[in-house]
């Protein structure tokens, strides 16, 4: 086998493993048919896309997430007072630990927005950067509005849905 042919075969074998490009503004991320929630429930893709979405990828050991997530939790708490069909769904996507650890972590810190299982695999499926926290904002119907890497200031988090 020639060197060029060997290189071509190795490249072809590696293509399925290559990272997917992150969605661009206005594109529809490749959400799975169903998301498993930490509390044992599920969220169907149609329900996920029916409302705007604010999603945060985070880690139990991330100091930036420790400052960022209470801000997201405050936004989520404000949104709970409004008609639910009119406000975005807020979801957490922890990339490490177990559902029991996530729920305990939330209880200890006083925040309660829903958490999604298999977040690390989902981050790879969607082609998202390995930055934490990572906040995704999408319109109803699923079109990406913003993808914000890193910790956000409180004013910026609250501005994700200023009507709340």
C-alpha positions in Angstrom: 0.0 0.0 0.0 1.4 3.4 -0.9 1.9 6.1 1.7 -0.7 8.4 0.0 -3.3 5.6 0.0 -2.6 4.8 3.6 -3.0 8.5 4.5 -6.3 8.7 2.6 -7.6 5.6 4.4 -6.6 7.0 7.8 -8.2 10.3 7.1 -11.4 8.6 5.9 -11.5 6.6 9.1 -11.0 9.6 11.3 -13.7 11.8 9.7 -16.6 10.4 11.7 -14.6 11.2 14.9 -14.0 14.8 13.8 -15.6 17.4 15.9 -18.8 18.8 14.5 -18.9 22.5 13.9 -21.0 24.6 16.4 -24.2 25.9 15.0 -24.2 29.4 13.7 -26.8 32.1 14.6 -30.1 31.2 13.0 -29.2 27.5 12.6 -31.1 24.7 14.3 -28.8 22.7 16.7 -29.1 18.9 16.3 -31.1 18.2 19.4 -31.9 14.5 20.1 -35.5 13.2 20.0 -35.6 13.2 23.8 -33.6 14.6 26.8 -33.4 12.7 30.0 -33.7 15.0 33.1 -31.9 14.5 36.4 -35.2 14.2 38.3 -36.1 11.1 36.2 -38.4 12.9 33.7 -37.9 13.4 30.0 -38.3 16.3 27.6 -39.3 15.6 24.1 -37.7 17.5 21.3 -41.0 19.0 20.2 -41.6 20.4 23.7 -38.0 21.7 23.9 -38.4 23.5 20.6 -41.9 24.9 21.4 -40.5 27.6 23.6 -37.4 29.8 23.6 -34.5 28.1 25.4 -31.7 29.3 27.7 -29.3 26.4 28.3 -26.2 26.4 30.5 -23.4 23.8 30.3 -21.6 23.7 33.6 -19.4 21.6 35.9 -19.5 20.8 39.6 -15.9 21.8 40.0 -16.0 25.0 37.9 -15.5 28.2 40.0 -16.9 30.3 37.2 -20.0 28.2 37.1 -20.4 28.7 40.9 -20.8 32.5 40.2 -22.7 32.1 36.9 -25.4 29.5 37.8 -26.9 31.5 40.7 -27.5 34.3 38.2 -29.2 31.9 35.8 -31.2 30.5 38.8 -32.4 34.0 39.6 -33.6 34.5 36.0 -35.3 31.1 36.1 -37.1 32.1 39.4 -38.3 35.4 37.8 -39.6 33.5 34.8 -41.6 31.1 36.9 -44.0 33.9 37.9 -45.0 34.5 34.2 -47.2 32.4 31.9 -45.0 29.5 31.0 -45.9 29.4 27.3 -44.6 32.9 27.0 -41.2 32.5 28.5 -38.0 30.5 27.7 -37.3 27.1 29.2 -34.1 27.2 31.3 -32.1 24.0 31.5 -28.8 23.1 33.0 -26.4 20.7 31.3 -23.9 19.4 33.9 -20.9 17.8 32.2 -19.6 15.8 35.2 -21.0 14.0 38.3 -24.3 12.2 38.7 -28.0 13.3 38.8 -27.9 12.8 42.6 -24.9 15.0 42.9 -26.4 17.7 40.6 -29.6 17.8 42.6 -27.8 18.0 45.9 -25.5 20.7 44.5 -28.6 22.7 43.5 -30.3 22.2 46.9 -27.2 23.3 48.8 -27.0 26.5 46.7 -30.7 27.3 46.6 -31.3 27.1 42.8 -33.7 24.7 41.1 -33.8 24.9 37.3 -34.0 21.5 35.6 -30.8 19.6 34.8 -30.3 17.4 31.7 -28.4 14.1 31.7 -25.7 13.2 29.2 -24.7 16.8 28.8 -21.0 16.0 27.8 -22.2 13.8 24.9 -24.8 16.3 23.9 -22.2 19.1 23.9 -20.1 17.0 21.5 -23.2 16.2 19.4 -24.0 19.9 19.0 -20.4 20.8 18.3 -20.1 23.2 21.2 -16.8 24.5 22.6 -15.4 22.9 25.8 -15.7 26.2 27.7 -17.5 26.4 31.0 -19.9 27.8 31.7 -21.4 27.9 28.2 -24.8 29.6 27.7 -26.9 28.9 24.7 -30.0 31.0 23.8 -32.4 29.8 21.1 -35.7 31.1 19.8 -38.9 29.1 19.9 -38.5 26.6 17.0 -34.9 26.1 18.0 -33.0 28.6 15.9 -29.8 29.6 17.7 -29.8 33.2 18.8 -26.6 33.3 20.9 -23.8 31.1 22.1 -21.9 32.7 25.0 -18.7 31.1 26.3 -17.7 31.9 29.9 -19.1 33.5 32.9 -21.7 36.3 32.4 -22.3 39.3 34.5 -25.7 39.4 36.3 -27.0 42.2 34.0 -26.1 40.1 30.9 -27.8 37.0 32.3 -31.0 38.9 33.2 -30.9 40.5 29.7 -31.3 37.1 28.2 -35.0 37.6 28.8 -35.6 41.2 29.9 -39.4 40.9 30.0 -39.2 38.8 33.2 
